[in-house]
Amino acid sequence: MEREYLKIFMEYESHDLPVLYFYELNLPERLVNRSVEIFRDGHAEKFESAEDFYRDVIEICPIETAEEINELWGEKFHAFVITKEEFEEVLYNKKSELYGSDRT
């Protein structure tokens, strides 16, 4: 199965919302397979299966492309295509020092 990996930065809004989103998407459906959400205080929420990610969702919708996110979601969102290795470094905490609790 083909996959795409996205990193989405959202400008700080609230302690309740992540500032970084990392998605592994199944193609061509563009549905989330795995994801990591990193909050301003550095803690992360990981979803290692689609069932975990979509557990509280009423309607499952595909994730837009990086270009569509950058064009349609406004100035507070910045999306980038990343590699599988970059995604898994975050998923498996290999780069946790980059997203640590020293963020203020």
N, C-alpha and C positions, 0 to 999 in steps of 0.2 A: 504494500500500500504506500502510495506517495504521500509525503508530509511536507508541511511548510512550518517554519518557526518564526514567531514574531516577538519583538520586545516593544512594549508601549509605555511611554513615560507620560504621566498625568501630573500637571502642576498641582502643588499641594492645595487641598481643599479642606480636609478634615482628618482627624486622627482615625476616624472610622473607615476611611477609604484608602486603598493602596495608592502608592505613587509609581510603582513599576509593576507591569503585568508581563508575564512570559507565557506564551501559548505554543503548544504543539498542535497543529491542525491537520486533520485528515483531509486529503484532497480527492476528488474535486468538491466534496460537500462543504468543506471549510468549517467543520465542527471541531470543538476542542476535544483532544484526546487526553492531554495532561497539561497542567498549568501551575505556575507559581505566582503568587501575589505578594509584593514586598511593601511594607508600610513605612511611613516616615521614621518611626522609632527603630526600624531595622528588623522587626519580626516578620516572618514569612508564613504564609498559608499555602500549603502544597496540596494539589489535587492530582493524584497519580492514576486516576481513571476517569473516564467520561461520566460514569455513574456518580462519582463523588462531586465532580464539577457541576453537573446539572441537577443535583439532588433537590434543590429548592426552587428550580426554575419552572414557571408555568408553561412557557412556550420556548422550545429549543430553536434558536436562530443561528445562522452561520455568522462567522466573524468576517468582517470586510478585509480587503487587502490593505497593506500598509499605505498605498497611494490613496485609497478611498478614505481611510481613517484620517490621514493628514489633510485631505481636502474637505471632508464633510463634518468632522467632529469638532472643528474649531481650533483656535490657537492654543488651548490648554492641553492638547494631546499631540504626541509626536511618536509615530510608529516607524519601526525598522524591521526589515527581514534579517534574521540572524541564522547561524548555522546550528545544526543538531548538537554539535560539541559545546557551543556557547550555552544553549538551552540546558543541556545536561550538567554543565558546570554549576549552574544556578540550582537546578533541581536537586543535585546531590551535594550541595554546599561546598563545592570546591573553590568557589570565589566568595564565600560569605563575608570575608573582610571588606569587600567592596560595598556591601549593603549593610554594614554593621550598625549597632545602636548609637554610634557617634554622630549620626545624622541628626541635625536639629533644624 
